[in-house]
Amino acid sequence: MYIPVLQCVALILISISYTQSCCAPSVVQGTAMAYGFVSEGKTAYQNMQKFYYDEEEEKVARVTTDMMGQTVRDIFDFSAKKRYVITNGTVCNVTDLKEPFQKSCVPPSAVFMGSTVLGNTYDNRKVDNYHLNITQGPVSIESAFMITPMEGGDCTVVGAVSFGKDQSGYQFSETSIYMNFSFEIKDKSVFQPPKQCNEPDNSGTLLFEVLSGFRRYGF
């Protein structure tokens, strides 16, 4: 069973200071592991996600694999104003993107909580910790993030813990870990939807969408 999860946090990045916003590199790919729990059905889940972000081409893609081996490929092509969701490489659903592409930067409401060091004495990594509350309609999400500053003012997320709920009682909690970053995308075919996405009957409402307002193009 595929359970959509909140993995926007990889690119909804957290400010490294009070005065300067931190943004993702213009091109980045990586891997995220998410471990979570959904109150409805008392369901635990684990997902692996490979994500790809290309600011220059205004495209984002992610490939999510759940514990059962089901794969969902999600492509945001802002230049074409289309979103493609491909399930297990066969079923494709296409919707229009109504919002323009936006750089993946820190929301101004993120609150700096302090800095710490990860690793041992031979391989220390400085991380900055932030707290963020997001509310959209009946849904609210509270998150704590760790980010690693980079040269030139960019940064990447290395970990996040999130808790979300809505007015109907739906709740979830999730811990995400980000790794294997690369700052080039050699295989641009990740942004190319398969042929079945061009069939006329594939347009319409997505078959599944949970907390879409918070995922942005995010990971």
NUPA-978050 format. One record per atom (N, C-alpha, C): atom name; y, z, x; residue number from 1; residue in three letters. Coordinates in steps of 0.1 Angstrom, whole numbers, always signed. Each point is the difference from the previous one (the first is absolute). Layout:
a Y Z X k r
CA Y Z X NUM ALA
...
This chain:
a Y Z X k r
N -12 +0 +8 1 MET
CA +12 +0 -8 1 MET
C +12 +0 +9 1 MET
N +9 -9 -3 2 TYR
CA +13 -1 +8 2 TYR
C +10 +9 -7 2 TYR
N +6 +9 +8 3 ILE
CA +11 +9 -5 3 ILE
C +13 -4 +8 3 ILE
N +10 -6 -7 4 PRO
CA +12 -2 +7 4 PRO
C +6 +13 +5 4 PRO
N +6 +0 +12 5 VAL
CA +5 +12 +6 5 VAL
C +14 -2 +5 5 VAL
N +6 +11 +3 6 LEU
CA +14 +0 +5 6 LEU
C +0 -3 +15 6 LEU
N +1 -12 +4 7 GLN
CA +0 -3 +14 7 GLN
C +13 -8 +3 7 GLN
N +10 +2 -8 8 CYS
CA +13 -5 +3 8 CYS
C +6 +7 +12 8 CYS
N -4 +12 +3 9 VAL
CA +7 +9 +9 9 VAL
C +0 -5 +14 9 VAL
N -9 -9 +4 10 ALA
CA +0 -5 +13 10 ALA
C +13 -7 +3 10 ALA
N +6 -6 -10 11 LEU
CA +12 -8 +2 11 LEU
C +12 +5 -8 11 LEU
N -2 +11 -8 12 ILE
CA +12 +7 -5 12 ILE
C +2 +11 +11 12 ILE
N +7 -4 +10 13 LEU
CA +0 +9 +12 13 LEU
C +10 +11 -1 13 LEU
N -1 +9 +9 14 ILE
CA +8 +12 -1 14 ILE
C +11 +0 +11 14 ILE
N +12 +5 -3 15 SER
CA +11 +0 +10 15 SER
C -3 +9 +12 15 SER
N +4 -5 +11 16 ILE
CA -2 +8 +13 16 ILE
C +13 +8 +3 16 ILE
N +10 -1 -8 17 SER
CA +12 +8 +2 17 SER
C +7 +1 -13 17 SER
N +11 +8 -1 18 TYR
CA +7 +1 -12 18 TYR
C +10 -12 -2 18 TYR
N +3 -7 +11 19 THR
CA +11 -10 +0 19 THR
C -6 -14 +1 19 THR
N -11 -2 +6 20 GLN
CA -5 -13 +3 20 GLN
C -14 -2 -7 20 GLN
N +0 -11 -8 21 SER
CA -13 -3 -7 21 SER
C -10 -7 +9 21 SER
N -12 +4 -2 22 CYS
CA -12 -6 +7 22 CYS
C -7 -11 -8 22 CYS
N -3 -11 +6 23 CYS
CA -6 -11 -7 23 CYS
C -13 -4 +7 23 CYS
N -9 -6 -7 24 ALA
CA -12 -6 +6 24 ALA
C +4 -12 +9 24 ALA
N -8 -3 +10 25 PRO
CA +2 -12 +8 25 PRO
C +0 -12 -9 25 PRO
N +7 -11 +4 26 SER
CA +1 -12 -8 26 SER
C -14 -6 -3 26 SER
N -9 +2 +9 27 VAL
CA -14 -5 -1 27 VAL
C -10 +11 +4 27 VAL
N -9 +3 -9 28 VAL
CA -9 +11 +4 28 VAL
C -13 -1 -9 28 VAL
N -11 +3 +6 29 GLN
CA -13 +1 -7 29 GLN
C -7 +13 +5 29 GLN
N -9 +5 -9 30 GLY
CA -7 +12 +4 30 GLY
C -11 +3 -10 30 GLY
N -5 +12 +2 31 THR
CA -11 +5 -9 31 THR
C +4 +14 -5 31 THR
N -3 +2 -13 32 ALA
CA +2 +13 -6 32 ALA
C -13 +5 -7 32 ALA
N -3 +13 +2 33 MET
CA -11 +6 -7 33 MET
C +6 +10 -9 33 MET
N -4 -1 -13 34 ALA
CA +5 +9 -11 34 ALA
C -12 +8 -5 34 ALA
N +2 +13 -2 35 TYR
CA -9 +9 -6 35 TYR
C +7 +8 -11 35 TYR
N -6 -1 -12 36 GLY
CA +7 +6 -11 36 GLY
C -8 +5 -12 36 GLY
N +7 +5 -10 37 PHE
CA -7 +6 -11 37 PHE
C +8 -3 -13 37 PHE
N -6 -5 -10 38 VAL
CA +6 -3 -13 38 VAL
C -5 +10 -10 38 VAL
N +10 +6 -8 39 SER
CA -4 +11 -9 39 SER
C -9 -6 -12 39 SER
N +4 -12 -4 40 GLU
CA -8 -6 -11 40 GLU
C -14 -4 +5 40 GLU
N -10 +7 -6 41 GLY
CA -14 -2 +4 41 GLY
C -3 +7 +13 41 GLY
N +9 +8 +5 42 LYS
CA -2 +8 +12 42 LYS
C -6 -9 +11 42 LYS
N +7 -11 +3 43 THR
CA -6 -11 +9 43 THR
C +6 +1 +14 43 THR
N -8 +1 +10 44 ALA
CA +4 -1 +14 44 ALA
C -1 -14 +4 44 ALA
N +8 -5 +9 45 TYR
CA +0 -13 +5 45 TYR
C +3 -1 +15 45 TYR
N -4 -11 +6 46 GLN
CA +3 -3 +14 46 GLN
C +2 -15 +1 46 GLN
N +11 -4 +5 47 ASN
CA +3 -14 +1 47 ASN
C +5 -3 +14 47 ASN
N -4 -12 +5 48 MET
CA +5 -5 +13 48 MET
C +9 -12 -4 48 MET
N +12 -1 +6 49 GLN
CA +9 -11 -3 49 GLN
C +5 -6 +13 49 GLN
N +0 -13 +1 50 LYS
CA +6 -7 +11 50 LYS
C +13 -6 -6 50 LYS
N +11 +2 +7 51 PHE
CA +13 -4 -6 51 PHE
C +8 -9 +10 51 PHE
N +7 -9 -5 52 TYR
CA +8 -10 +7 52 TYR
C +14 -1 -5 52 TYR
N +10 +1 +8 53 TYR
CA +14 -1 -4 53 TYR
C +7 -9 +9 53 TYR
N +7 -11 -7 54 ASP
CA +7 -10 +8 54 ASP
C +14 -1 -7 54 ASP
N +10 +7 +6 55 GLU
CA +13 -1 -5 55 GLU
C +6 -14 +1 55 GLU
N -3 -7 +11 56 GLU
CA +6 -13 +2 56 GLU
C -4 -10 -10 56 GLU
N -13 +1 -4 57 GLU
CA -5 -10 -11 57 GLU
C +1 +6 -14 57 GLU
N +4 +13 -1 58 GLU
CA +1 +6 -13 58 GLU
C -13 +1 -7 58 GLU
N -11 +4 +8 59 LYS
CA -13 +1 -6 59 LYS
C -7 +13 +4 59 LYS
N -8 +5 -9 60 VAL
CA -7 +12 +3 60 VAL
C -14 -2 -6 60 VAL
N -10 +5 +7 61 ALA
CA -14 -1 -5 61 ALA
C -7 +13 +3 61 ALA
N -10 +4 -8 62 ARG
CA -9 +11 +3 62 ARG
C -14 -3 -5 62 ARG
N -10 +4 +7 63 VAL
CA -14 -1 -4 63 VAL
C -6 +14 -1 63 VAL
N -4 +4 -12 64 THR
CA -5 +13 -2 64 THR
C -15 +0 -4 64 THR
N -7 +8 +7 65 THR
CA -15 +1 -2 65 THR
C -3 +14 -4 65 THR
N -7 +2 -12 66 ASP
CA -3 +13 -4 66 ASP
C -14 +5 +4 66 ASP
N -4 +12 -4 67 MET
CA -13 +5 +4 67 MET
C -12 -8 -4 67 MET
N +2 -8 -11 68 MET
CA -11 -8 -5 68 MET
C -1 -14 +6 68 MET
N +10 -3 +9 69 GLY
CA +0 -13 +6 69 GLY
C +8 -10 -7 69 GLY
N +7 +4 -11 70 GLN
CA +8 -10 -8 70 GLN
C +13 -2 +8 70 GLN
N +4 -13 +1 71 THR
CA +11 -4 +8 71 THR
C +11 -5 -9 71 THR
N +12 +4 +1 72 VAL
CA +12 -5 -7 72 VAL
C +10 -5 +10 72 VAL
N +4 -12 -1 73 ARG
CA +10 -6 +9 73 ARG
C +12 -2 -8 73 ARG
N +11 +5 +5 74 ASP
CA +13 +0 -7 74 ASP
C +11 -7 +8 74 ASP
N +5 -11 -5 75 ILE
CA +10 -8 +8 75 ILE
C +13 +0 -7 75 ILE
N +11 +4 +7 76 PHE
CA +13 -1 -6 76 PHE
C +8 -11 +8 76 PHE
N +2 -11 -7 77 ASP
CA +8 -12 +6 77 ASP
C +14 +0 -6 77 ASP
N +9 +7 +6 78 PHE
CA +14 +0 -6 78 PHE
C +7 -13 +1 78 PHE
N -3 -8 +9 79 SER
CA +6 -13 +1 79 SER
C -4 -9 -11 79 SER
N -12 +1 -5 80 ALA
CA -5 -7 -12 80 ALA
C +1 +8 -13 80 ALA
N +5 +13 +1 81 LYS
CA +1 +9 -11 81 LYS
C -13 +1 -8 81 LYS
N -11 +1 +7 82 LYS
CA -13 +2 -6 82 LYS
C -8 +12 +7 82 LYS
N -8 +6 -8 83 ARG
CA -9 +10 +4 83 ARG
C -14 -4 -4 83 ARG
N -10 +1 +10 84 TYR
CA -13 -4 -2 84 TYR
C -10 +12 +2 84 TYR
N -8 +2 -10 85 VAL
CA -10 +11 +2 85 VAL
C -14 -6 -1 85 VAL
N -8 +0 +11 86 ILE
CA -13 -6 +0 86 ILE
C -11 +11 +2 86 ILE
N -9 +0 -10 87 THR
CA -10 +11 +0 87 THR
C -13 -6 +5 87 THR
N -6 +6 +10 88 ASN
CA -13 -4 +6 88 ASN
C +0 -15 +3 88 ASN
N +12 -6 +4 89 GLY
CA +0 -13 +4 89 GLY
C -1 -11 -11 89 GLY
N -2 +4 -12 90 THR
CA -2 -10 -11 90 THR
C +10 +1 -11 90 THR
N +2 +11 -6 91 VAL
CA +9 +1 -11 91 VAL
C +15 +1 +5 91 VAL
N +8 -8 -5 92 CYS
CA +14 +0 +4 92 CYS
C +10 +1 -12 92 CYS
N +10 +8 +2 93 ASN
CA +10 +2 -10 93 ASN
C +14 -2 +6 93 ASN
N +8 -7 -6 94 VAL
CA +13 -4 +5 94 VAL
C +11 +5 -9 94 VAL
N +10 +7 +6 95 THR
CA +12 +4 -8 95 THR
C +13 -3 +8 95 THR
N +11 -1 -8 96 ASP
CA +13 -3 +7 96 ASP
C +5 +13 +6 96 ASP
N +7 -2 +12 97 LEU
CA +7 +11 +6 97 LEU
C +15 -2 -4 97 LEU
N +5 +10 -7 98 LYS
CA +13 +0 -5 98 LYS
C +11 +6 +9 98 LYS
N -5 +8 +10 99 GLU
CA +9 +6 +9 99 GLU
C +1 -8 +13 99 GLU
N +11 +0 +7 100 PRO
CA +1 -7 +13 100 PRO
C -7 +8 +11 100 PRO
N -3 -7 +11 101 PHE
CA -5 +7 +11 101 PHE
C +10 +10 +6 101 PHE
N -5 +12 +3 102 GLN
CA +8 +10 +6 102 GLN
C -7 +5 +13 102 GLN
N +9 +3 +10 103 LYS
CA -6 +6 +13 103 LYS
C -6 +13 -4 103 LYS
N -11 +3 +7 104 SER
CA -7 +13 -2 104 SER
C +7 +11 +9 104 SER
N +9 +7 -6 105 CYS
CA +8 +10 +7 105 CYS
C -1 +13 -7 105 CYS
N +5 +10 +6 106 VAL
CA +0 +14 -6 106 VAL
C +9 +1 -12 106 VAL
N -6 +5 -11 107 PRO
CA +9 +3 -11 107 PRO
C +10 +11 +3 107 PRO
N +12 +0 -4 108 PRO
CA +10 +10 +4 108 PRO
C -3 +14 -5 108 PRO
N -9 +1 -10 109 SER
CA -3 +13 -5 109 SER
C -10 +8 +8 109 SER
N -6 -7 +11 110 ALA
CA -9 +7 +8 110 ALA
C +6 +11 +8 110 ALA
N -6 +12 +1 111 VAL
CA +6 +12 +6 111 VAL
C -8 +3 +13 111 VAL
N +8 +1 +11 112 PHE
CA -6 +3 +13 112 PHE
C -5 +15 +0 112 PHE
N -12 +2 +4 113 MET
CA -6 +14 +0 113 MET
C -2 +6 +14 113 MET
N +1 -9 +10 114 GLY
CA -2 +5 +14 114 GLY
C -9 -10 +8 114 GLY
N -1 +3 +13 115 SER
CA -8 -8 +9 115 SER
C -11 +8 +6 115 SER
N -11 -7 +4 116 THR
CA -11 +7 +7 116 THR
C -7 -10 +9 116 THR
N -10 +4 +7 117 VAL
CA -7 -8 +9 117 VAL
C -15 -1 -4 117 VAL
N -6 -12 +0 118 LEU
CA -14 -2 -2 118 LEU
C -7 -3 +13 118 LEU
N -12 +4 +2 119 GLY
CA -7 -3 +12 119 GLY
C -2 +11 +10 119 GLY
N -5 -3 +12 120 ASN
CA -2 +11 +10 120 ASN
C +11 -2 +11 120 ASN
N -1 +8 +11 121 THR
CA +10 +0 +10 121 THR
C +1 -14 +7 121 THR
N -10 -8 -1 122 TYR
CA +0 -13 +7 122 TYR
C +4 -11 -8 122 TYR
N +0 +2 -13 123 ASP
CA +3 -11 -9 123 ASP
C +8 +5 -13 123 ASP
N +12 +5 +3 124 ASN
CA +7 +6 -11 124 ASN
C +8 -11 -8 124 ASN
N +1 +2 -13 125 ARG
CA +7 -10 -8 125 ARG
C +10 +8 -9 125 ARG
N +13 -3 +1 126 LYS
CA +10 +7 -8 126 LYS
C +0 -6 -14 126 LYS
N -1 +8 -10 127 VAL
CA +1 -5 -14 127 VAL
C +11 +8 -7 127 VAL
N +6 -7 -9 128 ASP
CA +11 +7 -9 128 ASP
C -6 +1 -14 128 ASP
N +2 +12 -6 129 ASN
CA -5 +3 -13 129 ASN
C +10 +0 -11 129 ASN
N -3 -6 -11 130 TYR
CA +9 -2 -11 130 TYR
C -6 +3 -14 130 TYR
N +8 +3 -9 131 HIS
CA -4 +3 -14 131 HIS
C +7 -10 -9 131 HIS
N -7 -5 -10 132 LEU
CA +6 -10 -9 132 LEU
C -5 +2 -15 132 LEU
N +9 +1 -9 133 ASN
CA -4 +0 -14 133 ASN
C +5 -13 -7 133 ASN
N -9 -6 -8 134 ILE
CA +3 -12 -7 134 ILE
C -4 +1 -14 134 ILE
N +9 -4 -9 135 THR
CA -3 +0 -14 135 THR
C +4 -13 -6 135 THR
N -9 -6 -8 136 GLN
CA +2 -13 -7 136 GLN
C -6 +1 -14 136 GLN
N +8 +1 -10 137 GLY
CA -5 +1 -13 137 GLY
C -8 +13 -2 137 GLY
N -12 +0 -5 138 PRO
CA -7 +12 -2 138 PRO
C -8 +5 +12 138 PRO
N +1 -7 +11 139 VAL
CA -8 +3 +12 139 VAL
C +9 +6 +11 139 VAL
N -5 +11 +6 140 SER
CA +6 +6 +12 140 SER
C -9 +1 +11 140 SER
N +5 -2 +12 141 ILE
CA -9 +1 +12 141 ILE
C +8 +9 +11 141 ILE
N -7 +9 +6 142 GLU
CA +5 +8 +11 142 GLU
C -8 -3 +12 142 GLU
N +7 -3 +11 143 SER
CA -7 -4 +12 143 SER
C +5 +7 +13 143 SER
N -8 +2 +9 144 ALA
CA +4 +5 +14 144 ALA
C -5 -11 +10 144 ALA
N +9 -4 +9 145 PHE
CA -4 -11 +9 145 PHE
C +2 +5 +15 145 PHE
N -8 -7 +8 146 MET
CA +3 +1 +15 146 MET
C +2 -14 +5 146 MET
N +11 -2 +7 147 ILE
CA +3 -13 +6 147 ILE
C +2 +1 +15 147 ILE
N -3 -11 +7 148 THR
CA +2 -1 +14 148 THR
C +12 -9 +3 148 THR
N +10 +5 +6 149 PRO
CA +12 -9 +4 149 PRO
C -5 -10 +11 149 PRO
N +7 -12 +0 150 MET
CA -3 -10 +9 150 MET
C +13 -4 +7 150 MET
N -1 -6 +12 151 GLU
CA +11 -5 +6 151 GLU
C +7 -11 -8 151 GLU
N +13 +0 +0 152 GLY
CA +8 -9 -8 152 GLY
C +3 +4 -14 152 GLY
N -4 +13 -4 153 GLY
CA +3 +5 -13 153 GLY
C -10 -2 -10 153 GLY
N -11 -7 +3 154 ASP
CA -11 -2 -10 154 ASP
C -9 +13 +0 154 ASP
N -9 +0 -10 155 CYS
CA -9 +11 +0 155 CYS
C -13 -4 -9 155 CYS
N -10 +7 +2 156 THR
CA -13 -2 -8 156 THR
C -4 +14 -5 156 THR
N -7 -1 -12 157 VAL
CA -5 +12 -6 157 VAL
C -14 +3 +6 157 VAL
N -3 +12 +4 158 VAL
CA -13 +3 +5 158 VAL
C -9 +9 -10 158 VAL
N +7 +6 -10 159 GLY
CA -7 +8 -10 159 GLY
C +8 +3 -11 159 GLY
N -6 +3 -12 160 ALA
CA +7 +4 -12 160 ALA
C -9 +7 -9 160 ALA
N +6 +10 -7 161 VAL
CA -7 +7 -11 161 VAL
C +8 -1 -12 161 VAL
N -6 -4 -12 162 SER
CA +7 -3 -12 162 SER
C -7 +7 -12 162 SER
N +9 +4 -9 163 PHE
CA -5 +5 -13 163 PHE
C +8 -7 -11 163 PHE
N -7 -5 -10 164 GLY
CA +7 -7 -11 164 GLY
C -5 +5 -14 164 GLY
N +8 -1 -10 165 LYS
CA -4 +3 -13 165 LYS
C +9 -7 -10 165 LYS
N -5 -1 -13 166 ASP
CA +9 -6 -10 166 ASP
C +0 +10 -12 166 ASP
N +7 -4 -10 167 GLN
CA +2 +9 -12 167 GLN
C -12 +1 -8 167 GLN
N -10 -9 +1 168 SER
CA -12 +1 -8 168 SER
C -10 +9 +6 168 SER
N +2 +5 +13 169 GLY
CA -9 +9 +6 169 GLY
C -8 -6 +11 169 GLY
N +2 -14 +2 170 TYR
CA -7 -6 +11 170 TYR
C +5 +5 +14 170 TYR
N -9 +4 +9 171 GLN
CA +5 +5 +13 171 GLN
C -9 -6 +11 171 GLN
N +6 -1 +12 172 PHE
CA -8 -4 +11 172 PHE
C +5 +6 +13 172 PHE
N -8 +2 +10 173 SER
CA +5 +4 +13 173 SER
C -7 -9 +10 173 SER
N +7 -3 +11 174 GLU
CA -5 -9 +10 174 GLU
C +5 +3 +14 174 GLU
N -9 -1 +10 175 THR
CA +4 +1 +14 175 THR
C -3 -14 +6 175 THR
N +10 -5 +7 176 SER
CA -1 -13 +7 176 SER
C +2 +1 +15 176 SER
N -7 -7 +7 177 ILE
CA +1 -1 +15 177 ILE
C +2 -15 +4 177 ILE
N +9 -3 +9 178 TYR
CA +3 -13 +4 178 TYR
C -2 -2 +15 178 TYR
N -6 -12 +3 179 MET
CA -5 -2 +14 179 MET
C +0 -15 +3 179 MET
N -4 -3 +12 180 ASN
CA -3 -14 +4 180 ASN
C +12 -9 -2 180 ASN
N +12 +4 +3 181 PHE
CA +12 -8 -2 181 PHE
C +1 -11 +10 181 PHE
N +4 -12 -5 182 SER
CA +3 -11 +9 182 SER
C +13 -6 -5 182 SER
N +8 -5 +9 183 PHE
CA +13 -5 -4 183 PHE
C +1 -15 +1 183 PHE
N -11 -6 -3 184 GLU
CA -1 -15 -3 184 GLU
C -11 -2 -9 184 GLU
N +1 -11 -8 185 ILE
CA -11 -4 -9 185 ILE
C -5 -14 +4 185 ILE
N -11 +0 +7 186 LYS
CA -4 -13 +5 186 LYS
C -7 -9 -11 186 LYS
N -6 +7 -9 187 ASP
CA -7 -8 -11 187 ASP
C +9 +1 -12 187 ASP
N +8 -10 -2 188 LYS
CA +9 -1 -12 188 LYS
C -7 -4 -13 188 LYS
N -13 -3 +1 189 SER
CA -7 -3 -12 189 SER
C -1 +12 -9 189 SER
N +2 +12 +4 190 VAL
CA +0 +11 -8 190 VAL
C +10 -1 -12 190 VAL
N +10 -8 +2 191 PHE
CA +11 -2 -10 191 PHE
C -3 -12 -9 191 PHE
N -11 -7 +2 192 GLN
CA -3 -12 -7 192 GLN
C -10 +3 -11 192 GLN
N +4 -1 -13 193 PRO
CA -9 +3 -11 193 PRO
C -11 -11 -1 193 PRO
N -12 +3 -5 194 PRO
CA -11 -9 -2 194 PRO
C +3 -11 -10 194 PRO
N -7 -10 -1 195 LYS
CA +2 -11 -9 195 LYS
C +0 +4 -15 195 LYS
N -9 +10 -3 196 GLN
CA -1 +3 -14 196 GLN
C +13 +7 -6 196 GLN
N +8 +4 +9 197 CYS
CA +13 +6 -4 197 CYS
C +9 -10 -6 197 CYS
N -2 -13 +2 198 ASN
CA +8 -10 -5 198 ASN
C -4 -5 -14 198 ASN
N -11 +5 -5 199 GLU
CA -5 -4 -13 199 GLU
C +10 +6 -11 199 GLU
N +3 -8 -10 200 PRO
CA +10 +4 -10 200 PRO
C -3 +13 -7 200 PRO
N -13 +3 -3 201 ASP
CA -3 +12 -8 201 ASP
C +0 +13 +8 201 ASP
N +5 -1 +13 202 ASN
CA +0 +12 +8 202 ASN
C +13 +8 -1 202 ASN
N +10 -6 -6 203 SER
CA +13 +7 -2 203 SER
C +0 +10 -11 203 SER
N +7 +11 +2 204 GLY
CA +1 +9 -11 204 GLY
C +1 +14 +5 204 GLY
N -5 +10 -8 205 THR
CA +1 +14 +4 205 THR
C -11 +3 +9 205 THR
N +2 +9 +10 206 LEU
CA -10 +4 +9 206 LEU
C -11 +7 -6 206 LEU
N -12 -1 +5 207 LEU
CA -11 +7 -6 207 LEU
C +0 +15 +2 207 LEU
N +6 +4 +11 208 PHE
CA +2 +14 +2 208 PHE
C +13 +2 +7 208 PHE
N +7 +11 -3 209 GLU
CA +12 +4 +7 209 GLU
C +3 +14 -2 209 GLU
N -1 +8 +10 210 VAL
CA +3 +14 -1 210 VAL
C +11 +4 +10 210 VAL
N +10 +6 -5 211 LEU
CA +12 +4 +8 211 LEU
C +6 -11 +8 211 LEU
N +1 -12 -7 212 SER
CA +5 -12 +7 212 SER
C +14 +2 +5 212 SER
N +8 +7 -8 213 GLY
CA +14 +2 +4 213 GLY
C +2 +7 +13 213 GLY
N -10 +7 +5 214 PHE
CA +1 +7 +13 214 PHE
C -6 -7 +11 214 PHE
N -8 -10 -2 215 ARG
CA -7 -7 +10 215 ARG
C +9 -10 +8 215 ARG
N +10 -5 -8 216 ARG
CA +8 -10 +6 216 ARG
C -9 -11 +7 216 ARG
N +4 -3 +12 217 TYR
CA -10 -9 +8 217 TYR
C -7 +9 +10 217 TYR
N +0 +11 -3 218 GLY
CA -4 +10 +8 218 GLY
C -14 +4 +1 218 GLY
N -3 +7 +10 219 PHE
CA -13 +2 +4 219 PHE
C -3 +15 +1 219 PHE
